[in-house]
Amino acid sequence: QVQLVESGGGLVQAGGSLRLSCAASRSIRSINRMGWYRQVEGKERELVATITSGGSTNYADSVKGRFTISRDTARNTVYLQMNSLKPEDTAVYYCNARISPWSGDSWGQGTQVTVSS
């Protein structure tokens, strides 16, 4: 397992930007996949973006071209750069890690992102 701590959420106007950070308690170099999910109260948690240990990325269609996931293995941190934010991006954003394809998921505590119109 790995402990994850998110930061960087907040209130921003539509069209603005935020960068979320996810600090891991151990080296992320060999973690199979890390990613960001988001959840609106009353709805299911949904995938936003993932990045593999090989650097491959995957995005939800709703954020393609606006969000970028990246990682810094020296800092054991994964980032989510969010540009051109929309009110519908408002949610609690959670960091996720899956150490291997056969392991369970680790989750952070979440960080609130609110986009005002």
C-alpha positions in Angstrom: 0.0 0.0 0.0 1.0 3.6 -0.4 -0.3 6.7 1.4 -1.4 9.6 -0.9 -1.9 13.2 0.0 -3.6 15.6 -2.4 -3.2 19.4 -2.5 -3.9 22.3 -4.8 -7.7 22.4 -4.9 -9.7 25.6 -4.5 -12.1 28.0 -6.0 -11.5 29.3 -9.5 -13.5 31.1 -12.1 -14.5 29.5 -15.4 -11.7 29.6 -17.8 -9.1 29.5 -15.1 -6.4 27.0 -14.2 -5.4 24.9 -11.2 -2.7 22.4 -10.6 -3.4 19.5 -8.3 -0.5 17.6 -6.6 -0.5 14.1 -5.1 2.4 13.2 -2.9 3.1 9.5 -2.3 4.7 8.0 0.8 7.1 5.8 -1.2 8.8 5.8 -4.6 6.4 6.0 -7.4 8.9 4.8 -10.0 7.6 1.3 -10.0 4.0 1.9 -9.2 2.0 0.3 -12.1 -0.5 3.1 -12.5 -1.5 6.3 -10.8 -4.3 8.6 -11.6 -6.9 11.2 -10.7 -10.6 10.5 -10.3 -13.4 12.9 -9.3 -16.7 12.6 -7.6 -19.8 14.8 -7.3 -22.0 14.2 -4.4 -24.7 11.7 -5.3 -22.8 10.5 -8.3 -20.3 7.7 -8.9 -16.6 8.4 -8.9 -15.3 8.8 -12.4 -11.9 8.5 -14.0 -10.2 11.8 -15.0 -6.7 10.8 -16.1 -4.1 8.0 -15.5 -0.4 7.6 -16.0 1.5 4.3 -16.1 5.0 3.5 -14.9 6.0 3.6 -18.5 4.6 7.1 -18.9 1.5 6.3 -21.0 -1.4 8.5 -20.3 -5.2 8.2 -20.6 -7.9 10.8 -20.3 -11.6 11.0 -20.0 -13.1 12.5 -23.1 -14.5 15.4 -21.1 -11.0 16.6 -20.1 -9.0 15.8 -23.2 -7.1 18.9 -24.5 -7.6 20.7 -21.2 -6.1 18.6 -18.5 -2.5 17.1 -18.3 -1.3 14.4 -16.0 2.4 14.1 -15.2 4.7 12.7 -12.6 8.0 13.6 -11.0 9.7 10.5 -9.8 12.3 12.5 -7.9 9.6 14.1 -5.8 7.3 11.0 -5.7 4.5 13.3 -6.9 1.9 13.1 -9.5 0.3 16.3 -10.9 -2.9 17.2 -12.7 -2.7 20.5 -14.6 -6.2 21.7 -15.3 -6.7 24.5 -17.8 -9.9 26.1 -19.3 -11.9 24.9 -16.3 -15.6 24.7 -16.6 -18.3 24.7 -13.9 -18.9 21.0 -14.7 -15.4 20.3 -13.5 -16.5 21.1 -10.0 -16.0 17.9 -7.8 -13.8 16.4 -5.2 -10.7 15.1 -6.9 -9.0 11.9 -5.6 -5.6 10.6 -6.3 -5.3 6.9 -6.9 -2.5 4.4 -7.0 -2.4 0.7 -8.1 1.0 -0.7 -7.2 0.6 -3.8 -9.5 -2.2 -5.0 -11.9 -3.1 -7.5 -9.1 -3.1 -5.2 -6.1 -5.9 -3.2 -4.7 -6.3 0.6 -5.0 -4.9 3.2 -2.7 -6.7 6.5 -2.4 -6.0 9.9 -1.0 -8.4 11.9 1.1 -9.6 14.1 -1.8 -9.3 17.8 -2.6 -12.2 20.1 -3.5 -12.2 21.9 -6.8 -15.0 24.5 -7.4 -15.4 26.3 -10.7 -17.7 29.3 -10.6 -19.5 30.6 -13.7 
